[in-house]
Amino acid sequence: MADVIVDEVHSHHHGPAGRLLIATCKAFAVGAGILLILMAAMSLASIVGRTFLGKPILGDYELVQVLCAVAVSMSLPYCQIARGHVIVDFFTTRMPASVNRVLDVAAGLLLAGLAFVVAWRLAIGMVDLKRTGDASMLIGFPTWVAYAPMVLSFVLLGLAALFIARDDLRKGVA
């Protein structure tokens, strides 16, 4: 299954903009994976430090919380571009391909619109948090910093959703 997703994403029939979008989505997904590995390593170090040395990593819960939100948002664009989102087609399985295509395009456009709205609202929140100097309680991590990759991730998700909707419209994929 993963081979099919990767092969589909790597297809060379996309123009330069499509290939750039796919590469950017992949880079964000790799970044998300790196963040998850860092979170796991930090959690392990904190648990070992707490258990054997009586010295956990200060603010590990805060950092895991922030990094988890960033990692999840950074994973979404690749999931969309690879057509990896769960599709519930119980009611549409027996419908004509043209109806499914229209529904897929509409869903892509809806997702794009929602992703751009979330990016916009995250950007407003980020500016407000920076202006007010909001920071985490234990280590004083400036919370606005985590918003920047999330804003970019949701913009990228919106672009990926538009790309897939356009692709569905062009190819007639059901």
C-alpha positions as CSV (number, residue, x, y, z in Angstrom):
1,M,0.0,0.0,0.0
2,A,2.8,2.4,0.9
3,D,4.5,1.7,-2.4
4,V,1.4,2.7,-4.3
5,I,1.1,6.0,-2.4
6,V,4.8,6.8,-2.9
7,D,4.7,5.8,-6.6
8,E,1.6,8.0,-7.2
9,V,3.2,11.0,-5.5
10,H,6.4,10.6,-7.4
11,S,4.8,10.4,-10.8
12,H,6.5,12.7,-13.3
13,H,3.4,13.9,-15.2
14,H,3.2,17.0,-12.9
15,G,4.8,20.3,-14.0
16,P,7.6,22.1,-12.2
17,A,5.2,23.7,-9.8
18,G,3.6,20.3,-9.0
19,R,6.9,18.7,-8.4
20,L,8.0,21.6,-6.1
21,L,4.7,21.3,-4.2
22,I,5.2,17.5,-3.8
23,A,8.9,17.9,-2.7
24,T,7.9,20.6,-0.2
25,C,5.1,18.3,1.2
26,K,7.7,15.5,1.5
27,A,10.2,17.8,3.3
28,F,7.5,18.9,5.8
29,A,6.7,15.2,6.5
30,V,10.4,14.4,7.0
31,G,10.6,17.4,9.3
32,A,7.6,16.0,11.2
33,G,9.3,12.7,11.5
34,I,12.5,14.3,12.9
35,L,10.4,16.2,15.5
36,L,8.8,12.9,16.6
37,I,12.2,11.3,16.9
38,L,13.4,14.3,19.0
39,M,10.3,14.1,21.2
40,A,10.8,10.4,21.8
41,A,14.5,10.9,22.6
42,M,13.8,13.8,24.9
43,S,11.0,11.8,26.7
44,L,13.3,8.8,27.1
45,A,16.1,11.0,28.5
46,S,13.7,12.7,30.9
47,I,12.3,9.4,32.1
48,V,15.7,7.9,32.6
49,G,16.9,11.1,34.3
50,R,13.8,11.2,36.5
51,T,14.1,7.5,37.4
52,F,17.8,7.0,38.0
53,L,19.1,10.5,38.7
54,G,16.1,12.3,40.2
55,K,16.6,15.0,37.5
56,P,14.0,15.0,34.7
57,I,14.3,17.4,31.8
58,L,12.6,20.6,32.9
59,G,9.7,21.5,30.7
60,D,9.6,18.2,28.8
61,Y,5.8,18.1,28.9
62,E,5.6,21.6,27.5
63,L,8.0,20.8,24.7
64,V,6.3,17.5,23.8
65,Q,3.0,19.4,23.7
66,V,4.3,22.0,21.3
67,L,6.4,19.6,19.2
68,C,3.4,17.2,18.8
69,A,1.1,20.0,17.5
70,V,3.8,21.1,15.1
71,A,4.6,17.6,13.9
72,V,0.9,16.8,13.3
73,S,0.4,19.9,11.3
74,M,3.5,19.3,9.3
75,S,2.3,15.8,8.4
76,L,-1.0,16.9,6.9
77,P,0.2,18.3,3.5
78,Y,2.0,15.1,2.5
79,C,-1.0,13.0,3.6
80,Q,-3.2,15.1,1.3
81,I,-0.8,15.1,-1.6
82,A,-0.3,11.3,-1.3
83,R,-4.1,10.8,-1.0
84,G,-3.6,9.2,2.3
85,H,-6.6,10.7,4.1
86,V,-9.3,8.3,5.1
87,I,-12.2,8.3,2.7
88,V,-15.6,7.0,3.9
89,D,-17.3,5.9,0.7
90,F,-20.1,3.8,2.1
91,F,-22.8,5.9,0.4
92,T,-20.9,6.7,-2.8
93,T,-19.5,3.3,-3.8
94,R,-22.3,2.6,-6.2
95,M,-22.5,6.1,-7.6
96,P,-21.2,6.9,-11.1
97,A,-17.5,7.9,-11.4
98,S,-18.6,11.4,-12.5
99,V,-20.5,11.9,-9.3
100,N,-17.6,10.6,-7.2
101,R,-15.2,12.9,-9.1
102,V,-17.4,15.9,-8.4
103,L,-17.6,15.0,-4.7
104,D,-13.8,14.5,-4.6
105,V,-13.2,17.9,-6.2
106,A,-15.7,19.5,-3.9
107,A,-14.1,17.9,-0.8
108,G,-10.6,19.1,-2.0
109,L,-11.9,22.6,-2.4
110,L,-13.6,22.6,1.0
111,L,-10.4,21.3,2.6
112,A,-8.4,24.0,0.9
113,G,-10.7,26.7,2.1
114,L,-10.7,25.4,5.6
115,A,-6.9,25.0,5.6
116,F,-6.4,28.6,4.5
117,V,-8.8,29.8,7.2
118,V,-7.0,27.9,9.8
119,A,-3.6,29.3,8.5
120,W,-5.0,32.8,8.6
121,R,-6.3,32.4,12.2
122,L,-3.1,30.8,13.3
123,A,-1.2,33.7,11.8
124,I,-3.3,36.2,13.7
125,G,-2.8,34.2,16.9
126,M,0.9,34.0,16.3
127,V,1.2,37.8,15.9
128,D,-0.9,38.3,19.1
129,L,1.2,35.9,21.1
130,K,4.4,37.5,20.0
131,R,3.0,41.0,20.8
132,T,2.0,40.0,24.3
133,G,5.2,38.0,25.0
134,D,3.4,34.8,25.9
135,A,5.7,32.0,27.0
136,S,5.4,28.5,28.5
137,M,5.3,28.4,32.3
138,L,8.3,26.3,33.2
139,I,11.0,27.1,30.6
140,G,9.7,30.4,29.2
141,F,9.5,29.0,25.6
142,P,7.9,31.8,23.5
143,T,4.7,30.1,22.3
144,W,4.4,32.1,19.1
145,V,7.5,30.3,17.7
146,A,5.5,27.0,17.4
147,Y,2.8,28.8,15.4
148,A,5.1,29.7,12.5
149,P,5.6,26.1,11.1
150,M,1.9,25.4,11.7
151,V,0.9,28.5,9.7
152,L,3.1,27.3,6.8
153,S,1.9,23.7,7.2
154,F,-1.8,24.8,6.8
155,V,-1.0,27.0,3.8
156,L,0.8,24.0,2.3
157,L,-2.1,21.8,3.1
158,G,-4.4,24.2,1.3
159,L,-2.2,24.3,-1.7
160,A,-1.9,20.5,-1.7
161,A,-5.7,20.2,-1.5
162,L,-6.1,22.6,-4.5
163,F,-3.5,20.6,-6.4
164,I,-5.3,17.3,-5.8
165,A,-8.7,18.8,-6.7
166,R,-7.2,20.2,-9.9
167,D,-5.6,16.8,-10.6
168,D,-8.9,15.0,-10.0
169,L,-10.7,17.4,-12.3
170,R,-8.1,17.0,-15.1
171,K,-7.7,13.3,-14.9
172,G,-11.3,12.4,-14.0
173,V,-10.1,10.3,-11.0
174,A,-13.0,9.0,-9.0
